[in-house]
Amino acid sequence: MRRILFFLTYFIFLSLYPVPSSDKSESTVWNDENLTFIIEKVKRENLKKEELPSKLPSKKEYVLITAYTPSVWETDSTPFITASGKRISEAHVAVSRDLLPKFPFGTKVKIFIPEKNLTSCGKEVIGKNWIVRYVEDAMNRRHSKKIELVFFSRKKAITFGKCKGVIIADL
């Protein structure tokens, strides 16, 4: 938009103040057809740049992974409502507040747990070394570089334990 405004003011300036030439009978005059052609060309160039598929850098972060249950003693007074305002589900994950700008609410993320850490994370609970979840909850401010998986069974949450892993935004 700035580029278009610049060209418009530039060409209006040129039309008002013609460039002095060596021959007095010849002067530069811009008509409406020339201006509209140039404006349309600039618009097309801007559209082409915006339409190109841009390869976004993948967002990934090394984090500590733990588990929690939606209960009053582990959360706040409304354990079944997430920080984003949705009803809690096992498809959700809570992230620490320092990761929230990088992984905002509603972001689909893949959580990768390396094979060596999988035994300490309760292999029988998740069964594989990656999980797909949605960021819908935020943790207390005292936590950093940490995510928590939601389990409705306290036994599953305790069995899961804690481990180190990677969270990757699924773009």
Secondary structure, DSSP 8 states (H G I E B T S, - for coil): -HHHHHHHHHHHHHHHS----SSTT------HHHHHHHHHHHHHHHHHHHHS-------EEEEEEEEE-S-TTTS-S-TTB-TTS-B--TTEEEE-TTTTTTS-TT-EEEEE--HHHHTTT-HHHH-SSEEEEEEEEE--TT--SEEEEE-S-HHHHHHH--EEEEEEE--
